[in-house]
Amino acid sequence: MPEQTAASTMSNPTVDNSDPYKFLNLASNPDGTITRLTKFPSSPATCDPNLPTPFFTKDVPINQSNNTWVRIFLPRHLLDHSSATPPPKLPLVVYFHGGGFIQLSAASTIMDDFYVNLATQVPVIIASVEYRLAPEHRLPAAYEDAVEALHFIETAPDHWLRDYADLWNCYLMGSSAGGNIAYHAGLRAAAEADDFHRLKIRGLILHQPFFNGAQRSRSESRLENNPTLPLSSSDLMWELSLPVGVDRDHEYSNPMVGDGLSERLDQLKAAGFRVLVAGSDGDLLIDRQMEVAKMLKENGVEVVEHFVEGGYHGVVDKDLFAVVKSFTSSS
């Protein structure tokens, strides 16, 4: 959720977190849905050659009954090249946006700006997945949409993906809730590795992944009233997202638990997935993130850690894109 600003953090070191609905600007409805009172600006896809944009974008439907689709970011120079020799294909990042599973979209302007920075500095082609939001569609709906998107990309029905993306060099990436989705989609893709013949996933990039548990971590207690993501709002997001009747020690929120955990990690390792975990110590979730990175390493998964001092949940630290670039070029 990169919509927060450093200024808001500095000017408001603590917040009134007694009403997380008010903090998140949500209204609860009797039927279990929510009304999202904040209207986040969105950006249309465009491939107009008359516009001076460094990237062309377009939205490609995946499952019309679920209203899922993928927004593809293609560097302009790939289409503008005049040489008879096609340009080299770029790595593909399949991205899942943040928003606590309940807000934002692949078309949100704040996400659009993030994609431009990522694709410029790494560089890569981005396929950002529009998945169903909770509580109207509770988990595992987002995971199912993510895996369906991977199978869709595997078929490469769109010529931008077919002609310009190196499908044999693919990474799943997400921030916050999107990092959680990337992780669980990665576990499912590793379990189904034999079903992927044209799409080769090389690694997972988990930026401030949204993990939790029933027992409070030290960073959650220390940053309970953090102004960018107070603990009560984190709890509400899980309450709205998890299957009805389960707590935060469900495997969707707590990667340290669940039947078959050892087998899933063995599948992740056997598939050769590397994992980058990035976070900052101003984020109340950092202890969970470090715990997951440690667990993966102890189970033989190759892990790259990028934890920095300062920052807060939703911030993109100055070195993140350089770390992602190194990670995607070393496979």
N, C-alpha and C positions, 0 to 999 in steps of 0.2 A: 504494500500500500504506500507508494512513494509520494502521496499527496501532501504529507506533512512538511513543515518548513522549520529551519533552524531558528528563525525568529520567534515562532510560536513556542518552541521549547524553552528559549531563554527568557521570554517574557512571562511564562506561566509555569513555574517549576512544579506546582501541584495543581490538581483539579478536583472538583467535586464529582466523585465517581459514584454517588449514591443512586443515580438513575442512569444506567447504561443506555437505555432507549433514548433518553434525551441527549446523551453525549454523542451517540451515533446518529441522531436525528432520524429515528425510526418510530413508527406507530404500530402497535400490535393490534391485529384484527382478530375477531372472535373465531374465525375459521382456521386459525393457525398460520395465516400468511402475515406479511408485514407490508406496510406502506413506507416506501423509501422517500423521505421528505427532501433529501438533498438530490438535486438533479445535476449529476456530473456532466460537464460538457463532453460531447463526442465529436469525433472527426470523421468525415466521410472518406471512403477509399477513393483514390484517384490515380488514373494512369494517363492523364492528359499531358501530351508532350509539350504543350504550350506553356505549362506551368514550370517555373524554375525550381523544381523540387529535386533533391538528390535521390529520392526513392519513388518508385511507382508502387502503388498498393492496390489490391483488389480482394474482395470477399468471395469465397467459394463455398457454396452450401455443402454440408456433410449429411445431416439428417434433418430434413425439413419438418418432420413431425415433432421433433424436439427443439426445433429452431436453433440448431447448432451449425457453426460454420467456422471457417478459418480465414484470417486476414494474412495475406502474404505480403511481405516487404521485400522488394527487389531493388538492389542498387541500380540507378538509372544507367550507369555506364554499360551494364550488361546488355541492355536493349539498344543503346546508342552506338555500339561498336560498329565500325565500318569495315573491319578486316574480314577477309573470307574465312579466316581461322577463328572459330568460336573461342570466347574467353574461357579461362579455367573455371570449373565449377567451384562454388563456395560451400563450406560446411553449412548444414541446416540446423537451426535451433528451433525446436518446437516449444513454444512458450505458453505458460499458463499464468494469467494475471492474478494479482492479489485482491484483497477486499473482504477477507474473513469468510469466504464462501458465500457472502450474502450481498455484496455490492460490486460495482464497476463492471466493465465489459472490455472485450478485446478492442472495441472502438472508442473507448474513453480517451479523451485528448491527453490526459496525463500519461496514459500508457503509450499512446502514439509517440509522445516526446521521448519516452524511455526507449522505445524500439529504435528510433532514429539514432540516438546516442550509442546504443548497443551495436547496431548494424554498421555504424560508421567506424567505431573504434576497434571492433574485433577483427575483421569484418565477417559477416555471415549473412545468409538469407534467413529470415524469420517467418515462421508460420505460427501465428498466435491464435489459440483455440478459444472460441466462444462456447463456454460450457453452461449448463443449467445451474441456477443459483438456488440456495436454500433460503428460507425453510420450505418454499414451494416444492423444491426437489432436494430432499435431504441426501446426505452421503449414503450410499456410494454413487449417486447419480453423476457427480463431477468426475469421478474416476472412470466410470463407464464411458462418459463422453470423451475423456482423454484417450482411452485405449481405442475407441472407435475412430477417433481422429488419426491415430497412428496407423491403423489398418487402411484408412482412406488414403493417407499419404503414401503408404506402401504401394498402392495401385498407381500412384502418380498420374491421375487423370488430367491434371492441369499442366499445361506445357511449360509454365514458369518453373514448376518443381521438376518436371521431367528434363528440361533442357539446361537449367542453370544451377540447380541444387545438387550437391554431392550426397545422394541418399545413403551412400555407404559411409558417411561421416556425419552422423546425426547425434544431437544432444537434446535431452529434455531439461528445460529450465523453467523455474518459476520463483516468484518472490512472495513471501508470507504464505497465505493460503495456497498460492500457486506453487510454492516450493513443496508444500505437503502433497499437492496433486502430482507434481513431477515425481516425487518419491514413490507414491503408491502406484502411479502409472508405470514407473520403472520396474517395480516388483512384479506387476502383472505382465509387462512385456517380457521380462526375463523368464517368467514361467511359461510364456507362449513363444519363446525364441524360435522354435522350429517353424512357426507359422509366418515368420518374416523372412522373405527371400531377397527383396530389393532394398529394404530399409535396415541399415545396420546402426543400432544405437551404441554409441561409444561411451557415453557417460551421462550422469545426472548433475545438474548445477542447481544447488539449493541455496537460494539467497534469503537469509533470515526466515527459514522455513517455520511454518506455524505448527508446532508440536506442543503437547500439553500432557497433563496427568492429574490424577486426583490429589496427590500429595504436592503441596507447594514447594517449588524450588527456592533456593536462596535468592536468585535474581528476581523471581516473582515477588517475594516478600520485600526485597530492597526497593523495587521499582513499582510497588503496588499502585501508587498514585502518579505514575508517569503520564505526562500530558498528551503524549502521542498515542499510546495504547495502554490505558489503565487496566488493571487486572479484572475489574468488574465487566468491562467491555469485552475483553478476551473471553471471559466465562460466558457471556451472553452469546457471542458468536458460536461457541461450541454448543450451547444449549439449542440454538436455532439450526445447527447444521448436522449434529449427530443423529443417528436413528432414535426414534422416540423410545424412552425407557432405559437408555444406557448412559453411563457416566463418562468422565474424561479419561478413564483407564481403558476405554475401548481402543482397539488397535488402530483405528482411523486417526485418533488424536495422540495416542501414546505408542510410538514405534517399538518400545521396549517389551511389549506384551503381545499376547495373541497366540492361538493355536497354530502350530506349524511355522513359528518364527524362524527356527533354525533352518528348516527346509527352504524357506523363501530367501534367506540370506545366502544359502548355498547356491541357489539358482541365480541370484544376482552376481555372485562371484564367478560361477561357471559361464555366465553370459559375457564376462569380461568387462562389466560396467565399472568405470571409475566414478568416484563421487567427489564433487567439490561442495563443501559446506562453508558458507560465508555468513558472518554475523558481526554485531558490535555490542560492546558491553554496556551501552545505554539502552539496550533492548531487554525488556523483562523476560524474553524467551531465550536469552543466550545460553543459560545453563542447560536447557533441554537440547539445544542445538549441539552444544559441545558433548553432551551425553550420547547423542545419537552418533556423532562422528566417532567417538571412542568405541561404541558398540560395533560399528561397521568395521573399524580397524581390527578389533579383537577377533572378528569373525573372518578375517582374511581378505576383506574388500579393500582395494586401493583407494585411499582417501587423501584429498588435498584440503587442508584447513586454511581459512582466511578469516581470522577473528581480529578485530581492531578495537583500539581504545576509543571511548567517546561514542558519538553517534546516537542513534535512536531507531526505533522500529520504523521502517519505511524509507530511511535515508540510503542513498547510494554513495558509498565512500569513494574517495578519489582514486583508489587503486583497483576497484572492483573490475572494471572493464579490462585492465591490463592483466589481471589474474585470469579472467575468463579467456582472454586471447591466448595466454600461455597454455591454459588447460585444453582448449580446443585445437591447439596446433601441436600437441605433444603425443597424440594418440597414434 
